[in-house]
Amino acid sequence: MARTASIPMNFSRQAEVAAPALPADVRLMRATANAVLALLVLGALAAGVQRLARLPVFDIRAIRVEGDVARNSASTIRANAAPRLAGSFLTLDLQQARAAFEAVPWVRHAVVQRVWPGRLTVRLEEHVPVALWVGTDGNDRLVNSHGEVFEANIGDVEDDELPSLRGPEGSAPAMLALLKRLQPVLGGRRDGDVAQLELSERGSWRATMDKGAVIELGRGSDDQVIARTERFVATLPRVEARYQRPLESADLRHADGFAVRLKGVTTAEQPAAGRKK
């Protein structure tokens, strides 16, 4: 019986032939064409969105004003701000809208919100005037309760006795802070309240009382100025009782006492804390 030989067969794998690489200029043209197509699609979408946003259904139909409206009526505020609003309900820039409302006189802060359909709600905070800012350029303005200087018609202020602040630009917050501490110390006496507080470029303070007395408070931190003023106020009644004259001026800048001028009398006093026992 003949044997059958089994002869192994070896089959070689077909080599995978890679597609020839495209020339660089062809690849660049394809990439450019794809980019142009993408830009055209995006442009078409943007144009469609813009046309959609301009449809009458997306117009701003009403503006509701809430919050502080003591200085301006809601209709006056809308009339002042509306011409500055650009865009529809969908495209309106809320930050620009806020700036438009804050440009209305007496408005300190505004919050603008969209309310569907086609309405804006605006909540306002008005300035509360607490002092008059005397400008070096002759342009007097107002100071609000936050120490911010703002433009407004001073004639609209009901309080005719607002204290005045005069100092370098940007110093209003610090000046208002010191004024609030000085009023309880100097106010309520026979000289009246502080009518004007001044701060020089070199940092020296001066207070003018509403009955005309001028007090040189000197330099230093707020605590140092207040401490010096408290010592002066504690000493002054004894001096006034001795001479029976009202205060005309005082200089607290001396290290060992105060120079005081009463109507027709000039004297120097050493505070009780500094006298020798």
FIPA-394399 format. One line per 5 residues: number of its first residue (from 1); their letters; for each residue x, y, z of N, C-alpha, C. Coordinates in pm, whole numbers, plus 50000, padded with zeros to 5 digits. Each point is the difference from the previous one (the first is absolute). Layout:
# FIPA-394399
NUM) a) X/Y/Z/X/Y/Z/X/Y/Z ~ ...
This chain:
# FIPA-394399
1) marta) 50086/49882/50000/49914/50118/50000/50089/50122/50000 ~ 49978/50077/49902/50088/50119/49986/49965/50106/50100 ~ 50100/50060/50061/49978/50112/50093/49990/50132/49925 ~ 49910/50078/50054/49983/50133/49938/50073/50102/50085 ~ 50091/50064/49942/50078/50101/50074/49920/50130/50011
6) sipmn) 50001/50050/50120/49932/50131/50022/50104/50110/49988 ~ 49983/50079/49900/50098/50106/49973/49942/50133/50048 ~ 50060/50060/50101/49945/50129/50048/50013/50107/49892 ~ 49895/50077/49994/49998/50109/49901/50015/50134/50074 ~ 50088/50086/49962/50020/50134/50059/49942/50106/49907
11) fsrqa) 49899/50071/50055/49941/50109/49919/50047/50134/50058 ~ 50062/50076/49924/50043/50134/50047/49883/50097/50000 ~ 49995/50084/50107/49893/50100/50008/50021/50108/49895 ~ 49885/50044/49951/50011/50109/49904/50043/50128/50071 ~ 50094/50060/49947/50045/50128/50059/49896/50108/49975
16) evaap) 49969/50068/50109/49906/50110/49987/50069/50118/49934 ~ 49941/50043/49896/50059/50110/49923/49933/50130/50042 ~ 50076/50090/50061/49944/50129/50044/49970/50088/49881 ~ 49891/50074/50015/49965/50094/49893/50106/50107/49990 ~ 50033/50038/49884/50103/50104/49984/49957/50131/50066
21) alpad) 50090/50068/50072/49970/50127/50068/49967/50108/49899 ~ 49899/50083/50039/49961/50110/49911/50108/50108/50003 ~ 50017/50066/49893/50097/50111/49999/49959/50107/50100 ~ 50098/50074/50049/49974/50103/50103/49904/50106/49952 ~ 50009/50039/49871/49912/50105/49951/49855/49954/49994
26) vrlmr) 49981/49870/49972/49863/49947/49997/49942/49998/50142 ~ 50081/49954/50097/49952/50001/50139/49965/50141/50047 ~ 50081/50098/49963/49974/50139/50039/49870/50051/49939 ~ 49976/49963/49873/49877/50044/49934/49878/49938/50066 ~ 50011/49871/50037/49886/49935/50067/49972/50065/50136
31) atana) 50108/50026/50079/49982/50062/50131/49938/50140/49986 ~ 50047/50074/49900/49946/50135/49978/49853/49994/49962 ~ 49966/49903/49913/49861/49986/49958/49910/49964/50118 ~ 50049/49910/50087/49921/49963/50119/49981/50118/50094 ~ 50107/50080/50018/49990/50116/50087/49903/50103/49944
36) vlall) 50007/50025/49870/49908/50095/49936/49856/49952/50014 ~ 49980/49870/49981/49865/49945/50013/49947/50017/50141 ~ 50087/49974/50099/49958/50016/50140/49964/50145/50030 ~ 50081/50093/49949/49970/50143/50021/49869/50040/49934 ~ 49976/49947/49880/49874/50032/49933/49880/49949/50078
41) vlgal) 50014/49879/50054/49891/49943/50080/49976/50083/50125 ~ 50111/50036/50069/49985/50081/50121/49942/50137/49968 ~ 50044/50059/49889/49946/50130/49961/49852/49992/49970 ~ 49961/49892/49932/49858/49984/49970/49918/49984/50127 ~ 50055/49923/50095/49930/49982/50128/49989/50132/50075
46) aagvq) 50110/50076/50005/49999/50128/50070/49901/50096/49936 ~ 49998/50004/49866/49905/50088/49932/49857/49959/50030 ~ 49979/49867/50006/49865/49953/50032/49958/50038/50140 ~ 50094/49986/50094/49969/50038/50139/49971/50149/50009 ~ 50080/50082/49930/49977/50144/50004/49864/50037/49941
51) rlarl) 49965/49937/49887/49867/50028/49942/49890/49955/50095 ~ 50023/49887/50068/49900/49951/50095/49986/50096/50117 ~ 50115/50051/50050/49998/50090/50117/49931/50132/49969 ~ 49998/50037/49869/49937/50128/49964/49851/49988/49976 ~ 49947/49883/50011/49856/49985/49981/49923/50078/50108
56) pvfdi) 49886/50056/49965/49924/50081/50097/49967/49927/50129 ~ 49992/49866/49993/49965/49926/50120/50106/50015/50109 ~ 50124/50037/49962/50109/50015/50096/50029/50146/50036 ~ 49913/50090/49963/50017/50140/50040/49984/50016/50152 ~ 50068/50100/50056/49981/50033/50142/49873/50086/50009
61) rairv) 49900/49947/50064/49869/50066/50000/49972/50079/50127 ~ 50069/49968/50107/49972/50069/50127/50124/49999/50088 ~ 50014/50106/50080/50109/50010/50098/49937/50028/50135 ~ 50019/49908/50091/49945/50017/50135/50110/50049/50093 ~ 49977/50113/50068/50098/50061/50088/49957/49978/50145
66) egdva) 50093/49944/50079/49974/49973/50140/50109/50063/50086 ~ 49978/50002/50130/50102/50050/50092/49983/50148/50030 ~ 50115/50070/50013/49999/50141/50038/49963/50089/49882 ~ 49889/50067/50011/49957/50094/49896/49952/50130/50063 ~ 50065/50039/50111/49959/50122/50068/50041/50125/49921
71) rnsas) 50118/49996/49937/50051/50117/49928/49949/50008/49857 ~ 49968/49886/49939/49951/49994/49863/49878/49909/49996 ~ 49903/50038/49919/49886/49910/49981/50042/49888/49906 ~ 49924/49891/50003/50032/49886/49913/49994/50042/49854 ~ 49904/50084/49963/49989/50044/49861/50120/50085/49958
76) tiran) 50050/50083/50091/50118/50083/49969/50123/49912/49981 ~ 50015/49900/50084/50114/49909/49989/49995/49925/49868 ~ 49882/49950/49963/49987/49928/49872/50032/50093/49883 ~ 49950/50122/50007/50023/50095/49890/50147/50035/49984 ~ 50074/50005/50111/50143/50032/49994/50083/49882/49952
81) aaprl) 49965/49879/50042/50084/49884/49972/49965/49930/49869 ~ 49873/50000/49961/49957/49923/49883/50076/50035/49872 ~ 50027/50129/49971/50075/50029/49875/50139/49940/49998 ~ 50056/49963/50116/50134/49942/50005/50000/49848/49989 ~ 49881/49939/49997/49991/49855/49991/50006/49957/49854
86) agsfl) 50094/49911/49969/50019/49953/49863/49977/49850/49994 ~ 49917/49957/49904/49977/49858/49982/49858/49959/50038 ~ 49972/49873/49977/49869/49944/50032/50006/49929/50135 ~ 49891/49934/50032/49996/49925/50126/50111/49897/50006 ~ 50035/49938/49883/50101/49896/49998/50142/50055/49993
91) tldlq) 50019/50112/49930/50136/50049/49973/50043/50112/50093 ~ 49911/50049/50085/50036/50111/50089/50116/49962/50092 ~ 50101/50087/50006/50113/49981/50092/49959/50053/50137 ~ 49988/49912/50098/49950/50040/50132/50096/50095/50071 ~ 50131/49985/49977/50096/50092/50062/49985/50140/49944
96) qaraa) 49982/50012/49868/49978/50131/49940/49865/50058/50045 ~ 49901/49914/50017/49871/50048/50049/50012/50053/50142 ~ 50077/49928/50083/50022/50048/50137/50066/50138/49999 ~ 50102/50017/49914/50068/50130/49992/49904/50108/49953 ~ 49906/49967/49912/49903/50099/49952/49912/50050/50114
101) feavp) 49957/49910/50086/49916/50042/50113/50082/50074/50106 ~ 50125/49958/50020/50083/50067/50100/50046/50138/49953 ~ 49982/50031/49871/50031/50133/49951/49889/50101/50030 ~ 49886/49951/50044/49889/50089/50037/50036/50070/50131 ~ 49978/50132/50010/50033/50071/50124/49937/49935/50123
106) wvrha) 50079/49995/50108/49961/49949/50131/50001/49848/50008 ~ 50021/49928/49890/50004/49854/50006/50142/49955/50032 ~ 50017/49930/50110/50132/49949/50039/50028/49863/49941 ~ 49900/49912/50004/50022/49862/49957/49872/49945/49939 ~ 50015/49921/49893/49885/49940/49933/50027/49853/49973
111) vvqrv) 49897/49919/50014/50005/49858/49964/49892/49977/49895 ~ 50041/49952/49880/49908/49983/49888/49985/49850/49973 ~ 49875/49955/49987/49972/49859/49973/49897/49989/49888 ~ 50014/49895/49918/49901/49969/49898/49885/49921/50063 ~ 49879/50031/49961/49882/49925/50044/49917/49969/49877
116) wpgrl) 49990/49872/49967/49924/49961/49882/49851/50019/50023 ~ 49928/50050/49901/50046/50034/49865/50020/50152/49983 ~ 50115/50040/49951/50024/50137/49956/49996/50107/50107 ~ 50044/49967/50122/49994/50101/50106/50133/50005/50074 ~ 50036/50120/50045/50116/50018/50086/49953/50044/50138
121) tvrle) 50064/49945/50102/49977/50045/50137/50129/50065/50049 ~ 49986/50121/50052/50117/50078/50045/49979/50036/50147 ~ 50095/49960/50083/49995/50036/50142/50108/50103/50026 ~ 49959/50114/50057/50090/50114/50016/50033/50027/50146 ~ 50121/50052/50020/50041/50055/50129/50042/50145/49974
126) ehvpv) 49942/50094/50072/50032/50140/49980/50111/50046/50095 ~ 50067/50108/49959/50098/50064/50088/49927/50065/50118 ~ 50060/49990/50118/49951/50072/50117/50103/50106/50035 ~ 49972/50128/49973/50101/50104/50023/50020/50027/50149 ~ 50128/50003/50041/50030/50028/50140/50098/50117/50015
131) alwvg) 50060/50044/49891/50095/50110/50007/50014/50062/49862 ~ 50055/50122/50000/50029/50072/49876/50150/49992/49974 ~ 50037/49965/49878/50142/49994/49963/50037/50131/49931 ~ 50090/50078/50061/50042/50128/49945/50118/49976/49907 ~ 49978/50009/49871/50104/49973/49903/50096/50115/49985
136) tdgnd) 50127/49969/49977/50100/50105/49981/49980/50072/49867 ~ 49926/49936/49908/49975/50061/49869/49869/50078/49998 ~ 49938/50016/50116/49873/50072/50008/49880/49914/49971 ~ 50021/49873/49970/49891/49908/49970/49961/49926/50128 ~ 49903/50053/50072/49955/49937/50124/49913/49879/49967
141) rlvns) 50021/49893/50075/49923/49878/49981/49948/49952/50135 ~ 49946/49882/50003/49944/49945/50123/50075/49873/50039 ~ 49994/49969/50128/50060/49876/50053/49887/49916/50058 ~ 49996/49873/49960/49893/49914/50053/50044/49931/50128 ~ 49913/49917/50053/50026/49935/50129/50112/49897/49992
146) hgevf) 50044/49965/49879/50113/49907/49983/50132/50075/49980 ~ 49996/50132/50008/50121/50078/49978/50033/50021/49854 ~ 49905/49976/49911/50021/50016/49856/49954/50138/49955 ~ 50082/50065/49919/49965/50131/49945/49920/49979/49873 ~ 49887/50070/49986/49917/49981/49882/49943/50134/49952
151) eanig) 49963/50002/49872/49942/50118/49938/49849/49997/50015 ~ 49943/50111/50041/49854/50014/50007/49969/50148/50020 ~ 49874/50033/49982/49957/50138/50022/49995/50026/50150 ~ 50093/50083/50048/50007/50026/50143/49873/50066/50050 ~ 49933/50072/49912/49874/50064/50038/49890/49902/50033
156) dvedd) 50016/49873/49961/49898/49898/50032/50013/49947/50142 ~ 50107/50037/50070/50022/49950/50136/49915/50083/50097 ~ 49919/49930/50079/49912/50070/50093/50077/50056/50119 ~ 50107/49933/50041/50076/50042/50118/50095/50113/49961 ~ 49973/50120/50050/50085/50116/49969/50123/50007/50090
161) elpsl) 50012/49910/50095/50110/50007/50096/50094/49881/49989 ~ 50016/49947/49880/50097/49891/49982/50141/50053/50027 ~ 50082/49927/50074/50139/50043/50020/50078/49991/49869 ~ 50104/50080/49991/50083/50003/49879/50131/49927/50025 ~ 50049/49935/49897/50131/49935/50002/50086/50063/49891
166) rgpeg) 50124/50032/50035/50094/50055/49902/50134/49930/50019 ~ 50047/49932/49896/50126/49928/50012/50047/49949/49865 ~ 50110/49927/49998/50053/49944/49875/49900/49903/49937 ~ 50006/49988/49868/49912/49906/49930/50026/49859/50053 ~ 49891/49928/50023/50010/49863/50049/50000/49987/50151
171) sapam) 49999/50114/50072/50007/49995/50146/49863/50005/50067 ~ 49893/50007/49922/49866/50015/50057/49964/49888/50098 ~ 50026/49870/49971/49963/49897/50098/50068/50018/50134 ~ 50132/50033/49999/50072/50019/50126/49950/50124/50073 ~ 49968/50104/49925/49952/50123/50063/49863/49979/50064
176) lallk) 49913/49927/49931/49867/49975/50057/50012/49914/50125 ~ 50091/49904/50000/50019/49915/50117/50043/50082/50121 ~ 50093/50095/49980/50044/50082/50113/49890/50097/50043 ~ 49926/50055/49903/49891/50091/50034/49898/49931/50091 ~ 49969/49875/49972/49903/49928/50082/50049/49983/50144
181) rlqpv) 50132/49994/50017/50055/49987/50136/50014/50136/50068 ~ 50021/50104/49921/50018/50134/50058/49869/50062/50045 ~ 49893/49976/49926/49874/50067/50031/49954/49976/50144 ~ 50005/49876/50053/49958/49982/50139/50093/50069/50101 ~ 50127/50021/49962/50096/50062/50092/49986/50152/49999
186) lggrr) 49994/50058/49881/49995/50146/49989/49857/50055/49995 ~ 49908/49920/49952/49863/50050/49982/49923/50014/50130 ~ 49890/50072/49991/49912/50015/50115/50046/50102/50102 ~ 50111/50071/49974/50048/50103/50092/49946/50135/49956 ~ 50042/50103/50070/49954/50135/49967/50054/50045/49864
191) dgdva) 50105/49934/49949/50055/50036/49869/49926/49931/49886 ~ 49904/49915/50031/49924/49931/49896/50068/49872/49955 ~ 49965/49955/49882/50053/49877/49943/50110/50032/49899 ~ 50068/49895/49955/50103/50018/49898/49933/50034/49867 ~ 50030/50118/49947/49942/50043/49873/50089/49960/49882
196) qlels) 50132/49998/50024/50092/49963/49892/50123/49933/50058 ~ 50042/49893/49934/50121/49929/50037/50095/50004/49881 ~ 50124/50042/50025/50099/50013/49893/50120/49911/50028 ~ 50058/49949/49893/50122/49920/50007/50099/50057/49898 ~ 50116/50042/50049/50100/50058/49910/50074/49890/49925
201) ergsw) 50077/50041/49900/50080/49904/49925/50105/49933/50089 ~ 50040/50067/50107/50100/49946/50092/49937/49919/50113 ~ 49868/49986/49998/49934/49914/50098/49958/50067/50128 ~ 49988/50135/50000/49958/50071/50120/49850/50029/49993 ~ 49933/49982/50115/49854/50015/50006/49961/50135/50059
206) ratmd) 49888/50054/49952/49944/50123/50056/49848/49988/50000 ~ 49939/50039/50112/49854/49997/50011/49949/50141/50019 ~ 49895/50035/49928/49934/50129/50016/49861/49974/50053 ~ 49967/50062/50113/49870/49980/50061/49897/50090/49934 ~ 49872/49963/50011/49899/50077/49928/49975/50138/50059
211) kgavi) 50061/50031/50116/49993/50137/50053/50130/50076/49977 ~ 50088/49944/49915/50116/50074/49955/50133/49963/50063 ~ 50003/49929/50111/50127/49965/50064/50079/49904/49912 ~ 50131/50023/49992/50089/49917/49919/50095/49926/50093 ~ 50009/49868/49984/50084/49918/50087/50101/49925/49914
216) elgrg) 50129/50030/50023/50107/49927/49932/50024/49870/50077 ~ 49965/49888/49937/50008/49870/50067/50136/49933/49985 ~ 50078/50043/49901/50133/49944/49982/50001/49870/49921 ~ 50116/49936/50000/50021/49879/49923/49997/49877/50091 ~ 50006/49883/49938/50001/49875/50076/49889/49908/49958
221) sddqv) 49995/49884/50064/49894/49903/49972/49867/50052/50054 ~ 49893/49937/49959/49867/50040/50049/49994/49992/50152 ~ 50056/49893/50057/49997/49984/50146/50077/50114/50068 ~ 50113/50040/49943/50078/50109/50060/49924/50132/49992 ~ 49938/50026/49886/49922/50124/49985/49883/50003/50097
226) iarte) 49930/49889/50013/49885/49995/50091/50045/50017/50145 ~ 50109/49934/50038/50050/50012/50138/50039/50143/50031 ~ 50065/50068/49906/50040/50138/50019/49876/50090/50013 ~ 49900/49972/49919/49877/50079/50003/49925/49979/50131 ~ 49996/49879/50049/49930/49972/50126/50068/50073/50116
231) rfvat) 50132/50005/50001/50069/50074/50107/49970/50149/49990 ~ 49994/50052/49879/49968/50141/49981/49859/50033/50048 ~ 49904/49915/49964/49861/50024/50039/49984/49992/50152 ~ 50077/49914/50064/49993/49991/50145/50055/50124/50069 ~ 50094/50069/49935/50064/50118/50059/49925/50129/49969
236) lprve) 49939/50007/49884/49942/50126/49951/49895/50062/50093 ~ 49907/49926/50058/49898/50066/50084/50061/50082/50114 ~ 50109/49954/50057/50063/50076/50109/50057/50133/49948 ~ 50056/49997/49880/50056/50123/49942/49887/50097/49966 ~ 49893/49950/49940/49888/50088/49963/49933/50058/50125
241) aryqr) 49992/49919/50107/49940/50050/50124/50084/50111/50062 ~ 50133/49989/49988/50088/50101/50058/49987/50134/49929 ~ 49992/49998/49866/50002/50125/49924/49862/50043/49952 ~ 49904/49912/50011/49864/50031/49957/49995/50051/49856 ~ 50075/49935/49914/50004/50036/49858/49983/49873/49916
246) plesa) 49936/50011/49885/49984/49882/49914/50130/49968/49924 ~ 50013/49877/49958/50118/49955/49929/50006/50061/49860 ~ 50117/50049/49965/50022/50050/49864/50086/49903/49919 ~ 50109/49949/50061/50083/49901/49932/50082/49925/50104 ~ 50051/49885/49958/50085/49919/50088/50101/49926/49914
251) dlrha) 50119/49981/50058/50106/49928/49930/50044/49884/50089 ~ 49972/49879/49955/50031/49881/50079/50131/49935/49956 ~ 50077/50069/49919/50121/49940/49943/50121/50011/50093 ~ 49984/50062/50115/50111/50013/50094/50016/49870/50079 ~ 50123/49964/50029/50027/49874/50069/49958/50004/50147
256) dgfav) 50008/50118/50063/49976/50007/50144/49876/50080/50038 ~ 49911/50026/49906/49880/50073/50035/49927/50052/49878 ~ 49908/50097/50023/49920/50056/49893/50011/50151/50001 ~ 50004/50057/49882/49991/50146/49988/49854/50032/49969 ~ 49939/50081/50085/49857/50029/49988/49980/50150/49983
261) rlkgv) 49916/50038/49907/49964/50140/49982/49849/50012/50022 ~ 49964/50075/50104/49861/50034/50023/49972/50137/49939 ~ 49877/50036/49991/49969/50131/49942/50068/50109/50083 ~ 50108/50056/49945/50071/50108/50068/50105/49953/50099 ~ 50022/49867/50014/50097/49948/50098/50081/49888/49935
266) ttaeq) 50132/50002/50021/50087/49891/49954/50067/49938/50121 ~ 49995/49868/50007/50060/49932/50115/50054/49865/49958 ~ 50084/49944/50084/50054/49865/49975/49967/49917/50121 ~ 49952/49879/49975/49960/49911/50109/50071/49867/49985 ~ 50044/49946/50113/50057/49867/50004/49891/49903/50042
271) paagr) 49980/49891/49926/49893/49906/50038/50028/49940/50135 ~ 49890/49961/50066/50014/49947/50136/50095/49881/50007 ~ 49999/49917/49896/50084/49880/50002/50148/50035/49993 ~ 50033/50124/49950/50138/50034/49983/50053/50092/50108 ~ 49916/50042/50097/50047/50092/50105/50082/49929/50103
276) kk) 50095/50073/50054/50080/49945/50109/49921/50001/50128 ~ 50012/49895/50076/49928/49990/50127/50077/50070/50110
